[in-house]
Amino acid sequence: MNNLKSLFLCAGMILLAACSGNRTASGLDAARFDSVINDKPVKLYTLTNRQGMEACITNFGGRIVSLMVPDRQGKLTDVVLGYDNLAQYADSVNSPSDFGAAIGRYANRINKGQLTIAGERIQLPTNNYGHCLHGGSSGWQYQVYAAEQPNDSTLRLTMDSPDGDNNFPGNVKATVTYTLLSDNTLDIRYEGTTDKETVINMTNHSYFNLTGNLTEAGTAQELYINADNFTPADATFMTTGEILPVEGTPMDFRRPHALEETINDSAFTQIRNAMGYDHNWCLNTYREGNGDFTQVAASLYAPGTGILLEMFTDEPGVQVYTGNFLTGTVKGKHGIAYPKQCSVCLESQKYPDSPNKPGWPSPYLKPGERYESHTAFKFSIK
């Protein structure tokens, strides 16, 4: 990673001097994303639909860089956090982030980085409180996907992850397909195959703020989660193995309400440990091994702009993370320093540490099987 960092810092300096030519609706200069990493080309891809919505995605980490959706006045608003250049995304030391990334091989945490596959005990890299988070510090968010854009509204990204990648077994071929639909839905489909038994759990890690103001906390946003239960975590953010009801706790979002009503309830251990929300909810939309894609799994709403985001997924869980570790020190797009809790992540997933929790929805994938996961973010005005 040190060599990769140096390469990108150098590339970033060159890109800063590049002429600004190809500007996106969100104000990005596409030239600042053009590079070659480990002999693989990287660029910024722009998706559009007939409603004028725009999604800008780089194949470095499969990251959604900007997402322009109309507010109640018809004004296009960028609703995701991120950087305006490739060098910052690539600098995992000075500006580490999962902003907008297509996470793999395994989203969320694996306890102490340990799991057993086909009777073999495997030690993965640990990068977060002694656990393996998002596949390790060199997970897919810091690697280059091969990219193909067959039309204006579709981007297909492919990852060839070799056997032993961050100690995960199996040669895995994974695909992420982003499609911008005519009803202002960003549809995301994940697929994968392996030649050796392994685990896979992919997600998108966009940080959403629908308020149009990224300089302040986004806790006025109203959150809804279609879940009767959640998986509590300890002080290292690792799930305890319990599944507890949300009833009567600050974890109950079955009635939409502003995050600010409960996010600072330090008397509740789960919120105190996470300094906000960073938990997995067990979705009611998942029953008997199947997810109901016709039901809203979660939603986010900004009263000021009228923008409503509805998430649909066939996964059993969603990790809601409220940007508790943002500090206001690292500047994102347009020079904005993102403050604490200015965003909400809605990460569809298998439950955290599922490889070590028999009885929870299984993340294991064997040769001859196909991993499939489907999530969509639908935007409208309320």
N, C-alpha and C positions, 0 to 999 in steps of 0.2 A: 504493500500500500504506500510505502514511502516514495518508491519510484513513480507510482501512479500519481501521487500528490504533486510531486515535482513537475511531472509532465503537464498536469493541468494548470498549475500556477503559471507555468511558462506560457501555455496556450491561452490562458485567461488574459495575460498581458498583451499578447498579440491581438486577441479579439477586441480588447478595449480600444485598440487603434484602428479597427476595421471600420469601413464606411457603413453608415446606417442606411440600408436600402430597403430591405424587405420587412416592413413593420406590420405587426398583426393588429387586430382590433383592440387587443389588450395593451398595446404599446410596446410589445416585445420586438427586439431586433433579432431576427432569425439568424443573422450572421454570427452572433455571439454564442451560438450553440453548435456551429460547424467545427468539427475536429475529427481526429482519428485516435482511438484509444486501443492499445493492444492489437493494432492492425485492423480495427473494426471502425467503420465510419459512424459518426454520430451527427445528428442534426435535429432540428425542430420541425415537427409535422403539425399541420393545421387542418382541423376538421371543421366543417360548417354544415348547417342545414338550411332549409328554405325559410325558417323563422328568423334567421340572422344570428342564431347562437353559434359560438365558436369555442372549440377546445384545442389548446396547444399542448402537444405531448412530445417529449424527447425520448429517444430510444435508450438513453443512458438511464438505466434503472426503470424504464417504462413509466417515467414520471409525468403526471399531469401538471403542467407548469402554470397554465391559466385556464379559466373556464368562465366565459362571458355569457350571462343570462339576463333577460330583461326584467326590470323591476316593474312596479305597478304603473309607473309613468312611461314605460316602454324604453327606459334608458338601460343600455347594456352595462352590467356590473360584474366585475371579476370576483368570484365567490370562493377562490382557493388561495391559500398562502403559497409562497414559493420565491425563487430567485429569478433574476432577469438575465443570468448568464450561466454557462456550463461550468466555469471554473469554481464557483461557489458550491454548486451541487457536488462536485468531485472532491472538494476539500473536506474530507471526513474528520480532520483534526480541528480546524479553526471554525468551520461552520457545518458541523455534522447535522444531518436532518434526514427524515424519512418523507419530507414534503412530497406528496403526490405519487409516491413510488408504487410499483407493482412488486409486492413483497414475496420472496421465496427463499429457500425452499419451504421454510416453515415460519409462517407469521406468528407473532406473539412469542411467549416464553416456553422453554423446555427446562424443567427443573434440574439445576446443576449441570445442564448440558448433557445429561445422560439419558439414554434410552436403549431398549433391547429390540433387536430386529433379527428374526430367524435364529433366536437363541444366542446371538452374539451381543455382548454389552458394548455399546459405542459411546465414546466421549467426544462431544461436539465442543467447539470453541465457546468460551463463556465471555460475555461482553456486557452484562447488565446485572449487578448485584449477585454475581456468581452464577447466573443463569445464561442460557443461550437465547438471545432475543433476535427475532426476525432473521434467522439463519446465520447469525454471527456478524461481526464487524465488516466482513466482506461478502455479505449476502447479495442477493440479486439486485438490490437497490443501488449497489455500487459496481454493477457489471453492465455490459452492453448487450441489448437485445438486437437480433437481426430484425429489420423493419421492412414491411411491404405495405404500400398504400394503394389499394385497388381502385378507390374512388374518393370523392371529396369528403365523404362522411365515415370512412372506415380506415382503421389502422390495425394491422396484424403484426404482432411482435412475437419473436421466437427465441427461446433460451435453450441452448444445448449445455446442460450442466453435467460435467464428467463424473464418473464414479470417484468418490472421495472428495468431492467439492465440499470444503468445510467439514470433512469427515462424514458427510451423508453418503450412504451407499447407493449404487446404481447410476447408470447413464440415463439421465432424465431429459426428455425433450418436452418442453412446456411452451404453450402458446397463450398469449393474452390478446384478445380481440376487442378493440374499442370501436363502438358504432354510435354515431350521433343520430338519433331518430328524429322524425319530423315533429313529434310532440314534445320536443325539448327534453328527451331522456338520453342520458349517457349510459349506454348498455355495455357491460363488461362481461366477457365470457373467458373462463380459464379452462385449459385442457392440458393433460399431461400423460406421458407413458414412461415406463421404466423397464430395464432389462434385469433388474435385481430388486428384491423387496426393499421398500424404502417408505418414508413418510413424506407427505406433501400437503401443504395448507397455504394457499395463496390468498392475498387480499390486496385492496387498494388503500393507500394511506394518505388520502387527501385530507387537508386541514380546512374545513369549511367555515366561512364567515359570510353570512348573507346580509349583513347590515350595511355594507358599502363603506364602512369606516373601520379600517384595520389598525388604527392608532389607539383604540381603546379595547377593553375587555369585551368579549362577545357574549357575556353571561345574560344579557337581556333576551337572547334567542330562546325560543320555546322548544323544548325537546319532548318527543313522544317515543316510547319504546314499548312494543307489543310483547311484553314478557311478564310472567307472574313470578319468575325466579331469576336469581343471579348466582354466580360463583364467587364467593368471597376470597380475598387474597390476604397474605400476610404482609409484614413490613417490607419484604423484598419484592413485593408485587407478584408473588407466586401464589397460584390458587391452592387452597387448602385441601381440596377434594370434596368439600361440601357443596351442596346446592340448597340455597336458602330462599324463602319467600321474600318478595319485595314489600309485601303488605306491612303497613305501619312503619316504614323506614324511608330515609331520603333516597332510596334506590327505586322508589315507585314512580315511574313515568307513564303509567297506563292512562293517566289524564295528562295531556300536555301542559307543561308549566315552564316558566322562565327558569333557567339554570340558577340565576342569582337567588332564588327562593331557598335553595337547599345546598348549593355547592360549597358554602363556607360553614356547614354544620360540623364543627370540629369535635362536638361531643359524640358524634358517631364515628366509631373506630375506623371504618372503611374509608371514610372521607378524610379523616385526619392522616391516616397512613399514606394515602395517595395524593394529599394536598389538593383534593378535588376529585374528579371522576377519572378513573383509569381501570375499568372493570368490564367483565364479560357478562352479558345478559343471555339467558336461555330463552330463545324466541318461541312464542306460542305458534308461530307460523310453521314450525318444524314438528312433525308428528310421525312416529313409527318409521323413522329413517327417510322421510321425504319432506321436502320444503314446499310450502304452498306459495308460489310466485305471484299469485293473484292478490294476496293480502299485503298491506303495508307493514313492514317489519319495524321501521322506525321513521321518524320525520323530524325536521328542523324548520323553524319558522321565524322570520324576522319581521315584527310588526311594522317597523319603520319603512322598510322597502316593499313589504308585501310578498317577498319571495318565500315560497314554500318548497322545501326539498323532501321528497318521499323516497325511501329506500325499499327496494324489493330484493329478496334473496332466497335461494334454496338452501342456504347454510343454516346450521343449528344455532349459531350464536352471533352476537355482534359485540365487539369491544368498543366502548365509548371512551374516548380520551379527550380531555378538555384543555390540552395545551398547557398543563401545569408547569412544565419545565421551560417554557418560553420565558425569557428574561428581559426582553427589550434591548438587548445588547447587539444582536446580529441583525443587520439590515437586509430586508427582502426586496421585492420588486418596488420600483419607484422610490427607493431609499427609505422605505418605512421600516422602523424597528418594531417588530411584533412584540407586544406586551404579553404578560402572563394571561392565560385563559382567554385569548382573543379568538379562539377557534374550537371547532368540535370535529373529531374524527369518528367516522362510522365504519368500522372495520368488520366486514362479514367474515366468518371464520368457523373452523372447528374450535371447541373450547381450548383455552390455554393448557399446555402440558397434557393434551389428550393421549400422547403415546404412553404415558405413565399412569393413566387413569382408566383401567378396564371398566367397561360399562358405559363410558362416554362415547359419543359418535366417533367412529374410528378414522384416523388419518392415514392408515396404512394402504400402500399401493403395491400390488404384485405384478410381475410380468404377465402380459396378456390382458390386464385390466386397463381402464382409462379413467383418469381423474377428470372430473368435470365439476365446475362451479359457475354459478350465474348470479350476478348482482347488477342492479340498475338503479341509477339516481335520476329521478324524474323531477323536473322543475316546473313550477306553475305559479300563478298569482292568487293570493287569498285575500 
